[in-house]
Amino acid sequence: MDPATATTPGGPADEEQLPSLAEQMADQLGGWRGLVESSIPVVVFVLANIVGELRPAVIASVVVALLIAGLRLAQRRPVRHALNGLFGIAIGAAIAWRTGDERDFYLPGILYGIGYGVALLLSAVIRQPLVGWIWSVLVAGGKSEWRQDPRLVRTFTGLTVLWGVVWLAKVGVQAGLYLAHQDTALGVARLVLGYPPYVLLLLITVWTVRRVTREPEPLQTA
């Protein structure tokens, strides 16, 4: 988001400088290829663990994640999403390997989700909405002019609360399955509650911010 979009909403600069909805979504998700590639190692682990044992499943998921990252690197494609996925897979695999409990593969993601959800809600409480700062870094090129626009502060605060509630709800489901030792169901929940809610939240966020920045500010009356 260019400074002009926060200070002079509705002007020509909005149409020329604000990336399209599709462009912003593609950048944050790594495109459909990024979505698929980041999910493959988890799918491999779930399936391999169902038909076999824990350690082969751990090895298979890590090898697949490494192959995906290596393929992207060889093709000179962005590796940010692949490396993020590899990092998460590697930590979960290491814990599961050490404990011998397949459900521990998902423990880092559950703990991360709890921390992230709590951080989102706390940032909204102190009027420093985390979604706004993430928007500044990922979309606005580091600019934070939205802090001077009360409408955008309210918008990002509301969006941050929404993200926090959804994040804690989905991680709550996974935590419940983890504590109940429902290992296969936990793997399925990791997939179902992974990207679908994330994509929906991104759509809502991008659409809402674009709408607010393009609305003219209400006239002040004496």
N, C-alpha and C positions, 0 to 999 in steps of 0.2 A: 504494500500500500504506500503510494507516494504521499509526501506531506500534503500535496494539494487535495488529496481525497479526504483528508481529515479537516482541512481548514476552509476549503471552498467547495463543499459538496454540491453536486448538481451541475457543475461547470463542465466545459469541454474537456478539461484535463482528466476528468474521471474516465471518460470513454477512451481516451488515448493511452493513459498510463496504467490503469488498473487492469491486471491480467484477467482473462476470462475465467468463468467458473470452472470450465473444463481444464484450463491450464493450471490453475491453482490446485485442483484436486489431483491432477496427474503428477504435479511436482511433489506433493506431500505423500502420495501413496507409491510413487515409483512406477505409475502406470499399472495396467492389468498384469504385465509381466512381473512387476515387483510384488504385487499381491500374491500371485501364484507361487513365485519362487520362495517367498518368506514363509509360506504355509507348507511347502513340500516336506521339509525335515520333520515337522510335527506329525504330518500324516504318515510318513515313513515310520516314525517311532511308534505311533498308535497301532498301525497295522502289524509291524514286526513284533511288537510286544504281545499282540493277541495270538498270533500264530506260533510264536517262539518264546524265547526267554529274554530276560531283561538286558543282559550284557550285549548280545547281538543286536538288539533293538537300539541300544545306546550307540554302539559303533556305527550302525547303519545311518542313524540320523545325523551324526557328526560328519561322517564321510560325505553324505549328500549335501550338507550345508557347505562343506569345504569345496566340493565340486562346483556348486552354484557360484560361490564367491570367486573361485578361480576362473570359471567360464566368463563371468562378467569382466574380470580384470583382463583376460586375454582378448576380449572383444572391445576393450577400452570403453566400456560402459560404466556409468556411475555405480560405485560399489557400496554407497552409504547404507542402503536398505539391506543388502546382502550381509554386510558386516554386522549390522545391528542384530539381524536374525541369528547369525553365527555366534555372536557373543552370548545371546540368551540361551541358545541351544547348548553351547559348551558348558555354561555354568550348571544348568539343570542336569546335563548328562554326567558331569563330574560328581554332583551330589548323589544322584541316583546310583552311580557306580560304586561310590564309597559306602552308602548305606545298604545297598542291595534291595531297596524298596522302590518299585517303579513309580509310585505316586510322587516321590521326591523330585522327579524330573520336572514337575510343574510347580514346585515350591517357590523358586525364585520369581516366577511370574506372578504368583499370588501375593508374595510379600511386596513386590514392586507395585502391584496394583493397589494394595492397601495404602502404601506410602504416597503414591501419586494422587489417589482420591482424597486423602486427608490434606495433602499440600494444596490441592485445588480449592477445597472448601475454606481452608485457613486464609489463603490469599484473597479470597472474596470477602471474608470477614474484615480484613485489615485494609480493604479498598485498594489492593494491589493485584488485581485479577490476573492469574497466571496465563490464562488464554490470551489476554491482551499483550503480555510480554512475549509469548510465543509467536503471536501474530507479527509483532515488531521484528523479531529475528528472522522468521521464515518467509514473510510476505513483504514487509515494509522496508527491507534493507537496513534494519537496525534503527530506523526512525521510530520515535515514540510520541509523535504529536497528538495521538489520541488521548493522552493524559490531560491535554488542555481542552478537550471537548467533553462536556458533561454527558452528552448523549452517548458517546462512545464508551465512556467510563461505565455508565449504567449498563450498556449493551454487553460489554466484555465481562462485567460482574455477573450478570444474569447467565451468560454463556458458561462462565467458569463454574457456577453452581450446578448448572445442568451437567457439565462434563463430570464434576465430582460425584454427583448422585449416581449417574449412570455407571461410572467406573467402580464405585463401591458396591453397587448392586450386582454387577456381573462378577466381580471378584468374590463377593459374598456367596454366590452360587458355587463357584469353584472351591472356595474354602470349605463349604458344607460338604461337598463331595469328597474333598481331601480327608476331612475328619471322619467321614463315614466309610473310608477305604473303598470307595467306588471308583476303582482305577480306570476302567474302560470308559465309564460315563464321564469321568474327569477329562480324559483325552478328547472325547467328543465335544464336551462343553468348552474346552480350550479353543477348538476350531470354530464352533458356532458363535461363541461370545468374543471372538477375537476381532476380525476385521469388519463383520457386518455392523456392530454398534459404532465402531470407529469411523467407518465410512459415513454412516448416518449423521454422526456428530459433526464431521467435517462439512458435510453438505449444509447442515443447519447453520453452522458458524459462518461459512463463506457467504451463503445467501443473506443471512441477517446483517453482517457487516457491510456488504455491498449495498443492501437496501438502505441502511441508516446513513451511509456516507453520501448517498445520492439524493437523499431527502433534503429539501431546503430547511434551514433553521427557522423556527417560529419567530415571528416579529415580536420584538420587545415593546410592550405598551407602557406608557408613562403612568 
